[in-house]
Amino acid sequence: MSRRFLLLTFSILFALNTTAQAWNARYDWRLYSAQREGPIASCDTHLARCQEGIRISERKTHNWIVKRAIEWLKQNNQLPCFLPPDDEKTYTQNLAYIYYGLWWADHVWAGPPENPFSHVSGLMDRLNGKHVSDDSCRSFFAKRYRTELKWKLGTQGKKHFFDNLVLMARYMAKPILQKRSRVYAADNLFHYANDRTVRLDYMPAIADGDPIYEDSDVHAYDYGAVLYEMAKRFLPGNANGNPSLSAIKRYKIADGNHDIRMKHTPAYAQMPQTGNLVMDSICGNGTHLRADLPATFLGGNPFICIDISSTADPTDPCRNGSPTWPVWAPDRDADFPDALARETLPQRTRTALIYLGWALHLLADLAVPDHAADRTGDGHSAVERSADARINANNRFYVNHLNVLPHTEGIATFSNAAALSRRDFCKKIGMPAQYHAGVFQPIFKDLGTFSKKYYRAIHKLTLNKQRTATKITASDDIEHLLDQAIKQSIKLIACLDHTKR
């Protein structure tokens, strides 16, 4: 038992450290000033500082993919209306909004781009500190093992500060003399394909293959498509966009046998499930520790809803409640928090481009074989480090090609683009003019299917399953995946303003 405890604790700490950060996509904090004030609100007055922050952030793979996609569009005269090449201030401002959306996808507790470190909501803040779901056990070697989902706002210990209310997931192992835990936003679990149980891989043998998240019907390719639909609806000029909360799809809490709260009405039980945190049996009783995720609305503020009914459940506000907007969706001068619960909001470029960045983040996640194959662990981290290294290295592995699309798969689709109108270009690359998320889902899903085929090839694996997580077999594998991510990003960026009229 003691050996299992040590190895499993090691596995959780190092594997889940990267669960929420595909492609190592941390938005460099230097994009913001030391006074915790963002430059996005002042690109017109501090243009140079804004541009410097953007350049710094492009050292990370998520941002670099978008950068390369936009470069190709510029080379081929297909830049969309919201990135005007002759208006440097507008171009920089709107690009910053897209990059903020890329970052917010992994930091859903943050404030709006004008000041991401601010508390602006106040919506449902009374939930702070309440447990949603948890499971624990004790063993001879530790006081407690635990999986839990809990609402957080403000400071937690010395390492975390949650500026706005967020549902956090935690795995915890508490030996007699010390505690080991990992905390991250529950919404990040939806960044996997979730076609099957998410398991640890490329880990010490005792923990290799252990489940960490299961029974989820929330797929990254569906999530990304919903976000892209919202981006199209918010973009000014898109006819009949009508951004509204009613367009957001609800997912339900997973049914559990160990908690009476999981009983549902028949209609509710038919909704897709949001899944469970799981920890392998480590207390000798032959069962997994489980913590069940509550309901949420994809495209809204994750897990945060308004429920004023007499049967309101504070641990699951979206079960019967109404969705709310992310804190950046209303105008920055709106009447908070009421604006977050308003059924419709006006079209705004700022909101549309943040949604676009959020969708592009999910798209890039699906270009990571580990996300597409529902695997996490040391190999996942190695892929992310290798991608960053190839972007920034000054050697033969450098992938910052002058030719943005170096691989032949699908290249004919992008040929002769400069001679086409925007509408004809979008038709050629297969981008529909409708709004419904279902028509965009194949773009996300097909990239995941392509990426998943590389899972075994991209990790060094010998026949005796001796795993090496610090090396990647071939630089071409990383390059090939980046190439496909760029191609699909070109589609989403170029055709955001392509709608039926």
C-alpha positions, 0 to 999 in steps of 0.5 A, a space after each residue: 500500500 505504501 508503494 502504491 501511495 507514493 507512486 500514485 501521489 507522484 502520478 497525480 501531481 505531475 500528470 494533472 499539472 498539465 491537464 488544463 494546459 494543452 500545448 503549454 498555452 499559458 498566456 504570458 502574464 507580461 502581457 499585463 502591467 505590474 499594476 495588474 491592469 491590462 493594456 487591451 483597453 488602451 491599445 490606442 494610447 499604449 500601442 507599442 506596449 500592447 504589441 510587445 505583449 502580443 509578441 511575447 504571448 506568441 512564444 506559446 503554441 496556442 498563440 503561435 498557431 493563430 499568428 501563423 494562420 493570420 499571416 497566411 490570410 494576410 499573404 493571400 488577401 483574405 484577412 477578415 474585416 475585423 483585422 484591417 491591415 491598414 488600421 494598426 490600432 484596430 488590428 492590434 486591439 482585435 488580435 489582443 481580444 482573440 489572444 485573451 480568449 485563447 488564455 481565458 479558456 484555461 482561466 475561466 475565473 479571470 476578469 475581462 480583458 481590460 483588467 483580468 485580475 478584477 472581481 467584476 461579477 458578484 453573481 452567485 458569489 454566495 456559493 463560495 466555499 460550498 462543496 458540490 460533490 466529494 468522495 474520500 477514504 482513509 488508509 493506514 498510510 494517510 489521513 485521507 484521499 479525496 476527490 472534490 468539486 468546490 466553489 472558489 472565490 478569492 485567495 486559497 492558500 498561497 498559490 491561487 487567487 480566483 478573481 471571480 467565482 469558479 468551480 474547482 476540481 481537486 485530487 488530494 492525498 494527505 499523508 500523515 505528515 504532509 498534504 499533496 493536492 492538485 487544483 484546477 478549473 473543472 471546465 478544463 475537463 471538457 478540453 478532451 475528446 471524452 470519447 472514453 475514460 480519460 486515463 493516465 499514460 506514460 506514467 510509472 507502471 503502478 499508476 499507468 492506465 488509471 482513470 481520472 475522469 469518466 462518463 462524460 458526454 461533453 466532447 471538446 469538438 462539440 464545445 468548440 463548435 458551440 463557442 464558434 457559433 456564439 462568436 458568429 452570432 456576436 460579430 456585428 454585420 452578421 445578419 440575424 446573429 441574435 446572440 442569446 442565452 437560449 442558444 446555449 446547450 445544457 449538460 447534466 450532472 452524472 447520475 451516481 449511486 452513492 449520493 441521493 442528490 443524483 436522482 433526477 426527473 425523467 427529462 433531466 436524466 435524458 440530458 448528456 452527462 458532465 462526468 465524474 472525477 475519479 481516483 483509483 482504489 487506494 484504500 483497499 476497498 476495491 472502489 474508485 473515489 468519485 466526484 460528480 460534476 454538476 450541470 453546465 451550459 456550454 458557451 455560458 459562464 461555466 457551471 454558474 446559473 441563476 435559479 430563484 425557484 423554491 427548489 434551487 440546489 446551491 450545489 448544482 445551480 444549472 440543474 433547474 437554473 438559467 445560464 449566465 454570460 461569461 464576465 467579458 460578454 457584456 460591455 465593460 460599462 454594463 450594469 454588473 451583475 445583472 447584465 450577465 443574466 440578460 437573455 440577449 446582448 447586442 452584437 459586439 466585435 470585442 465579445 465575438 473575438 473573445 469567443 473566437 479565441 476560446 473556440 480556437 483554443 479548443 481546436 488547438 487542444 484537439 491537435 494534441 494527440 493526448 487530448 484527442 485520445 483521452 490520455 494525460 500524463 508525462 507524455 502529454 507534458 512532453 508533447 507540449 514542451 516539444 511543441 514550444 521548443 520547436 517554435 522557439 528553437 534556433 536549429 533544425 527543429 525550428 518550425 517557423 517556416 516562411 511557407 505557413 502550410 508546409 504539408 500537402 494534406 488538404 493544401 489544394 483546398 487553400 490554393 489560388 486563395 488570393 484570386 477569390 472573393 471571401 465568400 468564394 474562398 469560404 465555400 472552397 474550404 468548406 465553411 458553411 454560412 449557417 450559424 448552427 454549431 452542428 455544421 461546424 462540429 466536423 472541423 473540430 472532430 476531424 482534427 481530433 481524428 487526425 491527431 489521435 492517429 499520431 498518439 503512439 507514434 509521437 511518444 517514444 514507446 518500445 515493445 516492452 513498454 519502457 516509456 520515455 516521456 522526455 523525448 519525442 520520436 520525430 520532429 515531423 510529427 509535431 510539425 505535421 500536427 501544427 500544420 493541420 491546426 493552422 489550416 483549420 484555424 485559417 478556416 475559423 478566422 477567415 469565415 467568421 463573417 461569412 453568413 447567409 444574408 
